[in-house]
């Protein structure tokens, strides 16, 4: 078995590390204050081929597979989880269904400019009454002539405030349940579309919005794939996203670990650095071990995905485990830093607020356990 990254992936990892430190890190404070990812970063990432490394080269992607996407998400998350969220949505949920099931015309009009960072995409699934029960959508799409008329709303939408288009799930036939859900691409300048910014506890560098659809006309050609097949497409996209989301958790955990190592060497109590005390050293050692275990699981699952496996069990496993590891890591980082971590405007305080989300997004931890148990035939 080969546990080494290929030379191509090593070069990509070094390149994205360098970009994150030079181009992203200086903008984190401003992004946190403005509560949105700087739009110019999408373009910079896209022009260099860093934004969507998983997608085929023929559409402007890197053609390097899921492992490369995970590398990108992890390295950016080490610097800022909120900014990573914007990129993660663009490279995954907001474009995945178009990449997998869109027409060639849709790919050229929406996927190619998203990969280049020229257009920002968002994914509209979650609603006030359809979170974990995502199949219980209330947003409707009614066919009228050459258009579908969209009515309803979405909530907790990453990139929603400034996206150029929304890939959204809507009900085209209520009588068929989940088999009556379809996927559409809607431009943000569509008549009847509006949005409002939402305030959050953490991940401030990522803009999150509520979206509203009031008799929005969407051309029938913007139906993605087949009518009534949307729920299948959503499940595929979510499983893919859960793998990449694990990299976001691991990046945050790694940032917490590095902060703890540095602080434990600098902070002196009772005449010596606190890292010399067993209570601190053991806590950091366990943190490092858990992160290594989470990363090993993630990259095995990403490799399986690249080999053509659907990973319906393994995707939820890595998402669940890495979220646990990240949350434990930031909690331990808070305890190690004590007051220095609790005060505002510190990296540890930001990491703590950001990581708390990880059990909820891309499906709650409980939903991951439910999926895993079903895959185990329980």
C-alpha positions as CSV (number, residue, x, y, z in Angstrom):
1,X,0.0,0.0,0.0
2,X,1.2,3.5,-0.9
3,X,0.5,6.2,1.7
4,X,2.4,8.9,-0.1
5,X,0.9,11.7,-2.2
6,X,2.0,11.7,-5.8
7,X,4.5,14.3,-6.9
8,X,1.8,16.2,-8.6
9,X,-0.3,16.4,-5.5
10,X,2.8,17.3,-3.3
11,X,3.5,20.2,-5.7
12,X,-0.2,21.3,-5.5
13,X,-0.1,21.1,-1.7
14,X,3.0,23.3,-1.5
15,X,1.5,25.7,-4.0
16,X,-1.8,26.1,-2.1
17,X,0.0,26.4,1.3
18,X,2.0,29.2,-0.2
19,X,-1.1,30.9,-1.7
20,X,-3.0,30.6,1.6
21,X,-0.2,32.2,3.6
22,X,0.5,35.0,1.1
23,X,-2.9,35.8,-0.4
24,X,-5.5,34.6,2.1
25,X,-4.0,35.1,5.6
26,X,-3.6,38.9,5.2
27,X,-7.3,39.2,4.4
28,X,-8.7,37.2,7.2
29,X,-9.3,40.0,9.6
30,X,-11.1,42.1,7.0
31,X,-13.2,39.2,5.9
32,X,-14.2,38.4,9.4
33,X,-15.3,42.0,10.0
34,X,-17.2,42.2,6.7
35,X,-18.6,38.8,7.2
36,X,-18.0,37.6,3.6
37,X,-15.2,36.0,1.6
38,X,-13.4,38.6,-0.5
39,X,-14.7,38.1,-4.0
40,X,-11.3,38.7,-5.6
41,X,-10.0,35.5,-3.9
42,X,-12.4,33.5,-6.1
43,X,-10.8,34.9,-9.2
44,X,-7.3,34.5,-8.0
45,X,-7.9,30.9,-7.0
46,X,-9.6,30.2,-10.2
47,X,-7.0,31.7,-12.5
48,X,-4.3,29.6,-10.8
49,X,-6.4,26.5,-11.1
50,X,-6.7,26.1,-7.3
51,X,-10.4,26.7,-6.9
52,X,-11.8,23.5,-8.4
53,X,-8.9,21.0,-8.7
54,X,-11.2,18.0,-8.8
55,X,-13.1,18.9,-12.1
56,X,-11.9,17.9,-15.6
57,X,-9.3,19.9,-17.3
58,X,-11.6,20.3,-20.3
59,X,-13.7,22.7,-18.2
60,X,-10.8,24.5,-16.6
61,X,-10.4,22.2,-13.6
62,X,-7.2,20.6,-12.4
63,X,-8.3,17.0,-13.2
64,X,-6.5,15.8,-10.0
65,X,-9.5,14.2,-8.3
66,X,-11.1,14.3,-4.8
67,X,-7.8,14.1,-3.0
68,X,-6.7,17.4,-4.6
69,X,-10.0,19.0,-3.5
70,X,-9.4,17.8,0.0
71,X,-5.9,19.2,0.0
72,X,-7.2,22.6,-1.1
73,X,-9.9,22.7,1.6
74,X,-7.6,21.5,4.4
75,X,-4.9,24.0,3.6
76,X,-7.3,27.0,3.3
77,X,-9.1,25.9,6.5
78,X,-5.8,26.0,8.4
79,X,-5.8,29.8,7.7
80,X,-9.6,30.5,7.8
81,X,-12.5,28.1,8.0
82,X,-15.0,30.8,6.8
83,X,-13.1,31.5,3.6
84,X,-12.6,27.8,3.1
85,X,-16.4,27.5,3.3
86,X,-16.9,29.8,0.4
87,X,-14.4,27.9,-1.8
88,X,-15.7,24.5,-0.5
89,X,-19.2,25.4,-1.6
90,X,-18.0,26.7,-5.0
91,X,-15.9,23.6,-5.7
92,X,-18.5,21.1,-4.4
93,X,-22.3,21.4,-3.7
94,X,-22.9,24.5,-5.7
95,X,-21.4,23.1,-8.9
96,X,-21.3,19.3,-8.5
97,X,-24.7,18.5,-9.9
98,X,-24.0,20.6,-13.0
99,X,-20.7,18.8,-13.4
100,X,-22.3,15.4,-13.0
101,X,-25.7,15.8,-14.7
102,X,-25.8,19.2,-16.5
103,X,-26.0,19.6,-20.3
104,X,-23.0,20.8,-22.2
105,X,-24.7,24.2,-22.6
106,X,-25.1,24.4,-18.8
107,X,-21.5,23.4,-18.2
108,X,-20.2,26.1,-20.5
109,X,-22.5,28.8,-19.2
110,X,-22.2,28.0,-15.4
111,X,-19.6,25.4,-14.6
112,X,-16.7,26.8,-16.6
113,X,-16.9,30.4,-15.2
114,X,-17.4,29.0,-11.7
115,X,-14.2,27.0,-12.0
116,X,-12.4,30.1,-13.2
117,X,-13.8,32.1,-10.3
118,X,-15.5,34.5,-12.7
119,X,-19.0,33.5,-11.4
120,X,-19.8,32.7,-7.8
121,X,-22.3,29.8,-7.2
122,X,-24.5,28.8,-4.3
123,X,-26.5,25.7,-3.5
124,X,-30.1,26.0,-2.4
125,X,-31.4,23.0,-0.5
126,X,-32.1,23.7,3.1
127,X,-35.4,25.3,4.2
128,X,-36.9,26.3,7.5
129,X,-38.9,23.1,7.6
130,X,-36.5,20.9,5.6
131,X,-33.1,20.5,7.3
132,X,-32.3,17.0,8.3
133,X,-35.5,16.0,6.6
134,X,-34.3,17.5,3.4
135,X,-36.7,15.6,1.2
136,X,-39.6,17.6,2.8
137,X,-39.0,20.6,0.5
138,X,-41.7,23.2,0.2
139,X,-40.1,25.3,-2.6
140,X,-42.1,24.6,-5.8
141,X,-41.4,24.7,-9.5
142,X,-44.5,24.8,-11.8
143,X,-44.1,24.4,-15.5
144,X,-45.7,27.3,-17.5
145,X,-44.9,27.4,-21.2
146,X,-41.1,27.7,-21.7
147,X,-40.5,28.5,-18.0
148,X,-40.7,26.9,-14.5
149,X,-42.1,29.4,-12.0
150,X,-40.2,29.1,-8.6
151,X,-41.9,29.9,-5.3
152,X,-40.5,29.4,-1.8
153,X,-37.3,30.1,0.1
154,X,-34.0,28.7,1.3
155,X,-32.0,29.2,4.5
156,X,-28.4,29.0,5.6
157,X,-27.0,29.4,2.1
158,X,-23.3,29.8,1.7
159,X,-22.3,32.5,-0.9
160,X,-26.0,33.3,-1.2
161,X,-25.6,37.1,-0.7
162,X,-23.3,37.7,-3.7
163,X,-23.7,34.6,-5.8
164,X,-24.2,35.0,-9.6
165,X,-26.5,31.9,-9.7
166,X,-28.2,29.4,-7.5
167,X,-28.4,25.7,-8.1
168,X,-31.6,24.9,-6.2
169,X,-33.9,22.0,-5.4
170,X,-37.6,22.4,-5.9
171,X,-40.7,20.2,-6.0
172,X,-42.1,19.6,-9.4
173,X,-44.6,16.9,-8.4
174,X,-45.7,16.9,-4.7
175,X,-47.5,13.6,-5.1
176,X,-44.3,11.7,-5.7
177,X,-42.5,12.7,-2.6
178,X,-38.7,12.7,-3.0
179,X,-39.2,11.4,-6.6
180,X,-40.9,14.7,-7.4
181,X,-37.9,16.9,-6.7
182,X,-35.9,18.5,-9.5
183,X,-32.8,20.7,-9.8
184,X,-32.6,24.1,-11.5
185,X,-30.0,26.7,-12.2
186,X,-31.3,30.2,-11.5
187,X,-29.5,33.4,-12.3
188,X,-29.4,35.9,-9.4
189,X,-30.8,38.7,-11.6
190,X,-34.0,36.7,-12.1
191,X,-37.2,38.7,-11.5
192,X,-38.7,37.9,-8.0
193,X,-35.5,36.7,-6.5
194,X,-34.2,38.4,-3.3
195,X,-31.9,37.6,-0.4
196,X,-31.0,38.8,3.1
197,X,-27.8,38.3,5.0
198,X,-27.8,36.1,8.2
199,X,-25.7,36.6,11.3
200,X,-23.8,33.7,12.7
201,X,-21.8,32.7,15.8
202,X,-18.7,31.7,13.7
203,X,-17.4,31.4,10.2
204,X,-17.8,35.1,9.9
205,X,-15.6,35.2,6.8
206,X,-18.2,33.3,4.9
207,X,-21.5,35.0,3.9
208,X,-24.7,33.1,4.7
209,X,-28.1,34.1,3.4
210,X,-31.8,33.5,3.2
211,X,-33.0,33.3,-0.3
212,X,-36.6,34.2,-1.4
213,X,-38.3,33.1,-4.6
214,X,-41.5,35.0,-5.6
215,X,-42.8,33.8,-8.9
216,X,-39.3,33.5,-10.3
217,X,-39.3,32.5,-14.0
218,X,-36.6,30.0,-14.8
219,X,-36.1,28.9,-18.4
220,X,-37.0,25.2,-18.9
221,X,-33.5,24.7,-20.4
222,X,-32.1,25.4,-16.9
223,X,-33.6,22.2,-15.5
224,X,-30.5,20.1,-14.6
225,X,-30.7,16.5,-15.7
226,X,-34.1,14.9,-15.6
227,X,-37.3,16.2,-13.9
228,X,-37.9,14.2,-10.7
229,X,-34.4,12.9,-10.4
230,X,-33.2,15.8,-8.3
231,X,-33.2,14.0,-5.0
232,X,-30.8,11.3,-6.4
233,X,-28.5,14.1,-7.6
234,X,-28.6,15.8,-4.2
235,X,-27.7,12.7,-2.3
236,X,-24.7,12.1,-4.7
237,X,-23.5,15.7,-4.2
238,X,-23.9,15.6,-0.4
239,X,-21.9,12.4,-0.1
240,X,-19.1,14.0,-2.2
241,X,-19.3,17.1,-0.1
242,X,-19.0,15.2,3.1
243,X,-15.7,13.9,2.1
244,X,-14.3,17.4,1.3
245,X,-15.9,18.8,4.5
246,X,-13.8,16.4,6.5
247,X,-10.8,18.2,5.2
248,X,-12.2,21.5,6.5
249,X,-12.5,19.9,10.0
250,X,-9.0,18.6,9.8
251,X,-7.6,21.9,8.7
252,X,-9.2,23.6,11.6
253,X,-8.0,20.9,14.0
254,X,-4.4,21.2,12.6
255,X,-4.5,25.0,13.1
256,X,-5.6,24.5,16.7
257,X,-2.8,22.0,17.3
258,X,-0.1,24.3,15.9
259,X,-1.4,27.1,18.0
260,X,-1.2,24.9,21.1
261,X,2.3,23.7,20.3
262,X,3.5,27.3,19.9
263,X,1.8,28.6,22.9
264,X,2.9,25.8,25.2
265,X,6.5,26.7,24.3
266,X,6.1,30.4,24.9
267,X,3.9,30.4,28.0
268,X,5.9,30.1,31.2
269,X,4.5,29.1,34.5
270,X,6.3,27.9,37.7
271,X,9.6,28.5,36.0
272,X,9.1,26.5,32.8
273,X,7.1,26.4,29.5
274,X,3.7,24.9,30.1
275,X,4.4,22.3,27.5
276,X,6.8,20.6,29.9
277,X,3.9,19.8,32.2
278,X,2.5,16.3,31.6
279,X,-1.1,17.6,31.7
280,X,-0.4,19.8,28.8
281,X,2.0,17.6,26.9
282,X,-0.4,14.6,27.0
283,X,-3.3,16.7,25.9
284,X,-1.4,18.0,22.8
285,X,-0.1,14.5,22.1
286,X,-3.6,13.0,22.0
287,X,-4.8,15.9,19.8
288,X,-2.0,15.2,17.3
289,X,-2.8,11.5,17.3
290,X,-6.5,12.0,16.6
291,X,-5.7,14.5,13.8
292,X,-3.4,11.9,12.2
293,X,-6.1,9.3,12.4
294,X,-8.7,11.6,11.0
295,X,-6.4,12.5,8.1
296,X,-5.6,8.9,7.3
297,X,-9.3,8.0,7.2
298,X,-10.1,11.0,5.0
299,X,-7.4,10.4,2.4
300,X,-8.3,6.7,2.2
301,X,-12.0,7.6,1.6
302,X,-10.9,10.3,-1.0
303,X,-8.8,7.6,-2.7
304,X,-11.7,5.2,-2.8
305,X,-13.9,7.9,-4.2
306,X,-11.4,8.7,-7.0
307,X,-11.3,5.0,-7.7
308,X,-15.0,5.1,-8.5
309,X,-16.6,3.9,-5.3
310,X,-19.7,5.7,-4.1
311,X,-18.5,5.7,-0.5
312,X,-22.1,5.9,0.9
313,X,-20.8,4.5,4.2
314,X,-17.3,5.8,4.2
315,X,-18.2,9.4,3.4
316,X,-20.4,9.8,6.4
317,X,-17.8,8.0,8.5
318,X,-15.0,10.4,7.7
319,X,-17.3,13.5,8.1
320,X,-18.5,12.3,11.5
321,X,-15.1,11.4,12.8
322,X,-13.2,14.5,11.6
323,X,-15.9,16.8,13.0
324,X,-15.5,15.1,16.4
325,X,-11.8,15.5,16.2
326,X,-12.0,19.2,15.2
327,X,-14.4,20.1,18.0
328,X,-12.4,18.2,20.6
329,X,-9.2,19.9,19.3
330,X,-10.6,23.4,19.6
331,X,-12.0,22.7,23.1
332,X,-8.6,21.5,24.2
333,X,-7.0,24.5,22.6
334,X,-9.3,26.7,24.6
335,X,-8.3,25.0,27.9
336,X,-4.6,25.1,27.1
337,X,-4.7,28.8,26.2
338,X,-7.2,29.6,29.0
339,X,-7.8,33.4,29.2
340,X,-5.5,34.0,26.2
341,X,-7.8,31.9,24.1
342,X,-11.1,33.3,25.4
343,X,-10.5,36.9,24.7
344,X,-11.9,38.3,21.4
345,X,-9.9,38.7,18.2
346,X,-7.6,35.7,18.7
347,X,-7.0,32.8,16.4
348,X,-8.1,30.2,19.0
349,X,-11.3,32.1,19.8
350,X,-12.1,32.1,16.1
351,X,-11.3,28.4,15.6
352,X,-13.5,27.6,18.5
353,X,-16.5,29.5,17.1
354,X,-15.9,28.1,13.6
355,X,-15.6,24.4,14.6
356,X,-18.8,24.2,16.6
357,X,-20.7,24.3,13.3
358,X,-19.1,21.1,12.0
359,X,-21.5,18.7,13.6
360,X,-24.4,20.5,11.9
361,X,-23.4,21.3,8.3
362,X,-23.5,18.8,5.4
363,X,-25.8,16.7,7.6
364,X,-25.8,16.5,11.4
365,X,-23.7,14.0,13.2
366,X,-26.8,12.1,14.0
367,X,-27.8,11.9,10.3
368,X,-24.3,10.5,9.5
369,X,-24.8,7.8,12.1
370,X,-28.2,7.0,10.7
371,X,-26.7,6.6,7.2
372,X,-23.8,4.5,8.4
373,X,-26.2,2.2,10.4
374,X,-28.3,1.7,7.3
375,X,-25.3,0.9,5.2
376,X,-24.4,-1.7,7.8
377,X,-27.9,-3.2,7.3
378,X,-29.1,-2.3,10.8
